[in-house]
Amino acid sequence: MSDQTVEWLFKHPLSDGGTFTGVADIVTKYGLVPKEAMPETYSSEHTSYMSSLIGLKLKEFGLELRDLSAKGEKTAVIEKRKEEMLGTVYRMLALTLGVPPTSFDYVRKDSKGKVVETEHHTPMSFLEKYGDKNLLTNYVMVMNDPSREYYKCYEIAYDRHCYDGKNWTYVNLPVEEIKEMAIASLKDSTRMYFSSDVTQMDSNRGLLDVHNYDFDSLMGTTFGMDKKQRIQTFASMSAHAMTLMAVDLDEHGKPKKWMVENSWGPSAGYQGHLIMTDEWFNEYMFRLVLETKYVPKKVLDIFKQKPIQLPAWNPMFAEEK
């Protein structure tokens, strides 16, 4: 139990959040269903008890599997017991979230509410018609992490949502190059998955600005760590994913401010949106997912490198909520 990997796994048996790579794996493997076919439940919108109980059960199961292994039990016996454990977890999820439908009817209506078409779908056929079944190849993740070498490909150990999925993989780039790709995407009316440290914000006004608060004057001291130092000391990390949807450019085409759409409802920020200054973007933006057509070839070529694997407990890598 003193091994760092084992310790991390028991501390983080599951998360309420996730990453784009993990979601892409799940969607590609299982498909999608519209909300009408699988409505929200209390637990899907209030996940704390569900996550806590499943996490507690996973820790209990982990100890049991370690005990079976320590006693020299045969692999086949351990595998059989693990499948039984997964059945328990599935039942808990089914009780709290419901069972995903294997097929459903999808009703399309016009602007006046009149039914124009009824389609029969499976989750995979719905994905093929309304989604992108090539998420893993059509999109890439880039990151700005000044604590790591730029122009390298990295992956995070144990950071995947499917056993047979892909670890979270990204290319680390200077923030100015990430901005150029983001602007190209927005000019083409294409929004992006965007993640940042949203703890550094004025949530009431929906304003993300490094000058929101003057704590230096209040406390009579300075808070001078830069982005790299904040990452190294666990003072800042990407903790929340949103949709980057707009940019305000000056007469030279340089960004002045950005707008994101959040998922906390219309009462948070300005009608569910947040405005960030470009300076805040530099300091607290971490990850961006882009369609490959907006990414220069020199960056796409870096993804062909063998990724440098980083440990799951690295300070930068919390799952986004």
C-alpha positions as CSV (number, residue, x, y, z in Angstrom):
1,M,0.0,0.0,0.0
2,S,3.0,2.3,0.3
3,D,3.7,2.2,-3.5
4,Q,3.0,5.6,-5.0
5,T,1.0,4.2,-7.8
6,V,-1.2,2.1,-5.5
7,E,-1.6,5.0,-3.2
8,W,-2.8,7.2,-6.1
9,L,-5.2,4.6,-7.3
10,F,-6.8,4.2,-3.9
11,K,-7.0,8.0,-3.5
12,H,-8.6,8.4,-6.9
13,P,-10.8,5.4,-7.6
14,L,-13.1,7.5,-9.8
15,S,-13.7,11.1,-10.6
16,D,-16.8,13.3,-11.2
17,G,-15.0,14.9,-14.1
18,G,-13.1,13.7,-17.2
19,T,-11.1,14.7,-20.2
20,F,-11.8,15.0,-23.9
21,T,-9.7,12.0,-24.8
22,G,-11.7,9.8,-22.4
23,V,-15.1,11.1,-23.6
24,A,-14.0,10.5,-27.2
25,D,-13.1,6.9,-26.4
26,I,-16.5,6.3,-24.7
27,V,-18.5,8.0,-27.5
28,T,-16.6,6.1,-30.3
29,K,-17.1,2.8,-28.5
30,Y,-20.7,3.1,-27.3
31,G,-22.3,6.0,-29.3
32,L,-24.6,8.8,-28.1
33,V,-28.3,9.2,-27.2
34,P,-30.2,12.5,-27.0
35,K,-31.3,13.7,-23.6
36,E,-34.9,13.0,-24.5
37,A,-34.1,9.3,-24.8
38,M,-32.2,9.2,-21.4
39,P,-33.4,12.1,-19.2
40,E,-31.4,13.5,-16.3
41,T,-31.9,11.9,-12.9
42,Y,-31.3,13.4,-9.5
43,S,-28.0,11.7,-9.2
44,S,-26.8,12.9,-12.7
45,E,-27.3,16.5,-11.5
46,H,-26.2,15.9,-7.9
47,T,-23.3,13.4,-8.2
48,S,-21.6,13.7,-4.8
49,Y,-23.4,10.8,-3.0
50,M,-23.3,8.5,-6.1
51,S,-19.6,9.2,-6.6
52,S,-18.8,8.8,-2.9
53,L,-20.6,5.5,-2.6
54,I,-19.1,4.0,-5.8
55,G,-15.7,5.2,-4.7
56,L,-16.0,3.6,-1.3
57,K,-17.1,0.3,-3.0
58,L,-14.1,0.4,-5.4
59,K,-11.7,0.9,-2.5
60,E,-13.3,-2.1,-0.7
61,F,-13.0,-4.2,-3.9
62,G,-9.4,-3.1,-4.4
63,L,-8.4,-4.4,-1.0
64,E,-10.2,-7.7,-1.6
65,L,-8.4,-8.2,-5.0
66,R,-5.1,-7.4,-3.3
67,D,-5.8,-10.0,-0.6
68,L,-6.7,-12.7,-3.2
69,S,-3.5,-12.0,-5.0
70,A,-1.4,-12.1,-1.8
71,K,-2.9,-15.5,-1.0
72,G,-1.7,-16.8,-4.3
73,E,-5.2,-17.3,-5.8
74,K,-5.4,-18.3,-9.4
75,T,-5.7,-15.6,-12.1
76,A,-8.9,-17.1,-13.4
77,V,-10.5,-16.9,-9.9
78,I,-9.4,-13.3,-9.5
79,E,-10.7,-12.3,-12.9
80,K,-14.1,-14.0,-12.2
81,R,-14.4,-12.1,-8.9
82,K,-13.4,-8.8,-10.6
83,E,-16.2,-9.3,-13.2
84,E,-18.7,-9.8,-10.3
85,M,-17.4,-6.6,-8.7
86,L,-17.9,-4.7,-12.0
87,G,-21.5,-6.1,-12.0
88,T,-22.1,-4.4,-8.7
89,V,-20.7,-1.1,-9.9
90,Y,-22.9,-1.4,-13.0
91,R,-26.0,-2.0,-10.9
92,M,-25.2,1.1,-8.7
93,L,-24.9,3.2,-11.8
94,A,-28.1,1.8,-13.3
95,L,-29.9,2.6,-10.0
96,T,-28.6,6.2,-10.0
97,L,-28.4,7.2,-13.6
98,G,-30.6,4.7,-15.4
99,V,-29.8,2.1,-18.1
100,P,-28.8,3.6,-21.5
101,P,-31.3,2.6,-24.1
102,T,-30.2,0.2,-26.8
103,S,-32.7,1.7,-29.3
104,F,-35.1,4.7,-29.3
105,D,-37.3,6.9,-31.5
106,Y,-36.0,10.4,-32.1
107,V,-38.7,13.0,-33.0
108,R,-37.6,16.0,-35.0
109,K,-39.8,19.1,-34.9
110,D,-39.9,22.4,-36.8
111,S,-39.7,25.9,-35.2
112,K,-43.5,25.8,-34.5
113,G,-43.3,22.5,-32.7
114,K,-44.8,20.4,-35.5
115,V,-43.4,16.9,-35.9
116,V,-41.6,16.7,-39.3
117,E,-39.9,13.3,-38.9
118,T,-39.6,10.4,-36.5
119,E,-36.3,8.4,-36.7
120,H,-35.5,5.1,-35.1
121,H,-31.9,4.9,-33.8
122,T,-29.4,2.9,-31.9
123,P,-26.7,4.9,-30.0
124,M,-24.2,4.2,-32.8
125,S,-26.6,5.2,-35.6
126,F,-27.4,8.4,-33.8
127,L,-23.7,9.2,-33.4
128,E,-23.1,8.5,-37.1
129,K,-25.9,10.9,-38.1
130,Y,-25.6,13.7,-35.6
131,G,-22.1,13.4,-34.2
132,D,-18.6,12.6,-35.2
133,K,-17.5,8.9,-35.1
134,N,-13.9,10.0,-35.8
135,L,-13.4,12.1,-32.7
136,L,-10.1,10.4,-31.9
137,T,-8.6,11.2,-35.3
138,N,-10.3,14.5,-36.2
139,Y,-9.3,16.4,-33.1
140,V,-6.2,16.9,-31.0
141,M,-5.4,18.4,-27.6
142,V,-2.8,21.1,-27.1
143,M,-1.6,22.4,-23.8
144,N,0.3,25.4,-22.3
145,D,2.4,24.0,-19.4
146,P,5.6,26.1,-18.9
147,S,6.8,23.6,-16.4
148,R,7.4,21.1,-19.2
149,E,9.4,21.2,-22.4
150,Y,7.5,22.7,-25.4
151,Y,7.1,20.9,-28.8
152,K,6.9,17.5,-27.1
153,C,4.1,14.9,-27.0
154,Y,3.0,13.7,-23.5
155,E,0.6,11.2,-22.1
156,I,-0.7,10.8,-18.6
157,A,-0.5,7.3,-17.0
158,Y,-3.8,5.7,-16.0
159,D,-5.8,8.6,-17.4
160,R,-8.4,7.0,-19.7
161,H,-12.1,6.3,-19.4
162,C,-12.0,2.8,-21.0
163,Y,-9.8,-0.1,-20.2
164,D,-9.0,-0.5,-23.9
165,G,-8.9,3.3,-24.5
166,K,-6.2,5.8,-25.0
167,N,-4.3,7.7,-22.3
168,W,-4.8,11.4,-22.2
169,T,-2.3,12.7,-24.8
170,Y,-1.4,16.2,-25.8
171,V,1.3,18.4,-27.3
172,N,2.8,21.2,-25.2
173,L,3.0,24.5,-26.9
174,P,3.7,28.2,-26.1
175,V,0.5,30.1,-25.4
176,E,0.9,32.4,-28.4
177,E,0.8,29.5,-30.8
178,I,-2.3,28.1,-29.2
179,K,-4.0,31.5,-29.5
180,E,-3.3,31.5,-33.3
181,M,-5.0,28.2,-33.7
182,A,-7.9,29.2,-31.5
183,I,-8.4,32.4,-33.5
184,A,-8.3,30.5,-36.8
185,S,-11.0,28.1,-35.5
186,L,-13.3,30.9,-34.2
187,K,-13.0,32.9,-37.5
188,D,-14.3,29.7,-39.1
189,S,-17.3,29.7,-36.6
190,T,-16.0,26.6,-34.9
191,R,-16.1,26.5,-31.1
192,M,-13.6,24.5,-29.0
193,Y,-13.3,22.5,-25.8
194,F,-11.3,24.8,-23.5
195,S,-10.1,24.2,-20.0
196,S,-8.6,26.5,-17.4
197,D,-8.2,27.3,-13.7
198,V,-11.6,28.9,-13.1
199,T,-11.0,29.3,-9.4
200,Q,-9.3,32.6,-10.4
201,M,-12.5,34.5,-11.4
202,D,-15.3,36.8,-10.3
203,S,-18.2,34.3,-10.6
204,N,-20.9,36.9,-10.0
205,R,-19.9,39.1,-12.9
206,G,-18.6,36.3,-15.0
207,L,-15.3,38.2,-15.4
208,L,-11.9,36.5,-15.6
209,D,-9.3,39.2,-15.1
210,V,-5.9,39.0,-13.2
211,H,-6.8,42.5,-11.9
212,N,-10.1,41.6,-10.4
213,Y,-8.8,41.8,-6.8
214,D,-5.9,43.8,-5.3
215,F,-4.8,41.3,-2.6
216,D,-1.3,42.8,-2.6
217,S,-2.6,46.1,-1.2
218,L,-5.0,44.4,1.2
219,M,-2.3,42.1,2.7
220,G,0.7,44.4,2.4
221,T,2.7,41.9,0.5
222,T,3.1,40.5,-3.0
223,F,2.0,37.2,-4.6
224,G,4.6,36.9,-7.3
225,M,4.6,33.3,-8.5
226,D,4.5,32.9,-12.3
227,K,2.5,30.3,-14.2
228,K,5.3,27.7,-14.1
229,Q,5.8,28.2,-10.3
230,R,2.1,27.9,-9.6
231,I,1.9,24.6,-11.5
232,Q,5.0,23.2,-9.7
233,T,3.5,24.1,-6.2
234,F,0.0,22.8,-6.9
235,A,-1.3,26.4,-6.7
236,S,-2.9,26.3,-10.1
237,M,-4.1,23.6,-12.4
238,S,-6.8,23.0,-15.0
239,A,-9.9,22.1,-13.2
240,H,-12.9,22.9,-15.4
241,A,-13.8,22.5,-19.1
242,M,-16.0,25.0,-21.0
243,T,-16.6,26.0,-24.6
244,L,-14.4,28.7,-26.1
245,M,-16.8,30.5,-28.5
246,A,-15.6,34.1,-29.3
247,V,-12.6,36.4,-29.4
248,D,-12.4,40.2,-29.6
249,L,-9.4,41.3,-31.8
250,D,-7.7,44.7,-32.0
251,E,-6.8,46.5,-35.3
252,H,-3.7,44.3,-35.6
253,G,-5.6,41.0,-35.2
254,K,-4.3,40.5,-31.7
255,P,-6.8,39.2,-29.0
256,K,-8.0,41.6,-26.4
257,K,-10.6,39.4,-24.7
258,W,-12.2,36.0,-25.1
259,M,-15.7,34.5,-24.3
260,V,-16.5,31.0,-23.1
261,E,-19.9,29.3,-22.5
262,N,-20.0,27.6,-19.2
263,S,-22.2,24.7,-18.0
264,W,-23.4,26.1,-14.7
265,G,-26.6,27.5,-16.0
266,P,-27.8,31.0,-17.0
267,S,-27.5,32.4,-13.4
268,A,-23.7,32.0,-13.4
269,G,-21.8,34.8,-15.1
270,Y,-23.6,36.7,-17.8
271,Q,-26.4,34.4,-19.0
272,G,-24.1,31.4,-18.6
273,H,-21.1,33.1,-20.3
274,L,-17.8,34.3,-19.0
275,I,-15.5,37.0,-20.4
276,M,-11.7,36.7,-19.9
277,T,-9.0,39.2,-20.7
278,D,-6.1,38.1,-22.8
279,E,-3.8,38.5,-19.8
280,W,-5.9,36.0,-17.9
281,F,-5.9,33.7,-20.8
282,N,-2.1,33.7,-20.7
283,E,-2.0,32.9,-17.0
284,Y,-4.8,30.4,-16.5
285,M,-5.6,28.8,-19.8
286,F,-4.2,25.2,-20.0
287,R,-5.8,23.0,-22.6
288,L,-7.6,23.4,-25.9
289,V,-9.0,20.8,-28.3
290,L,-9.0,21.7,-32.0
291,E,-10.1,20.2,-35.2
292,T,-6.9,19.1,-37.1
293,K,-7.6,21.4,-40.0
294,Y,-6.8,24.4,-37.8
295,V,-3.5,22.8,-36.5
296,P,-0.2,23.4,-38.5
297,K,1.5,20.4,-39.9
298,K,4.5,20.9,-37.7
299,V,2.3,20.5,-34.6
300,L,0.5,17.5,-36.1
301,D,3.8,15.8,-36.8
302,I,4.7,16.1,-33.1
303,F,1.7,13.8,-32.3
304,K,3.6,11.1,-34.3
305,Q,6.3,11.0,-31.6
306,K,6.3,8.4,-28.9
307,P,4.7,10.2,-26.1
308,I,6.6,11.0,-22.9
309,Q,4.6,9.4,-20.1
310,L,4.0,11.5,-17.0
311,P,2.7,10.1,-13.7
312,A,-1.0,10.5,-12.9
313,W,-0.1,12.4,-9.7
314,N,1.6,15.2,-11.6
315,P,0.3,18.6,-10.3
316,M,-1.1,19.6,-13.6
317,F,-3.5,16.7,-14.2
318,A,-6.8,16.8,-12.4
319,E,-9.8,15.6,-14.3
320,E,-11.9,18.5,-15.5
321,K,-15.4,19.1,-14.1
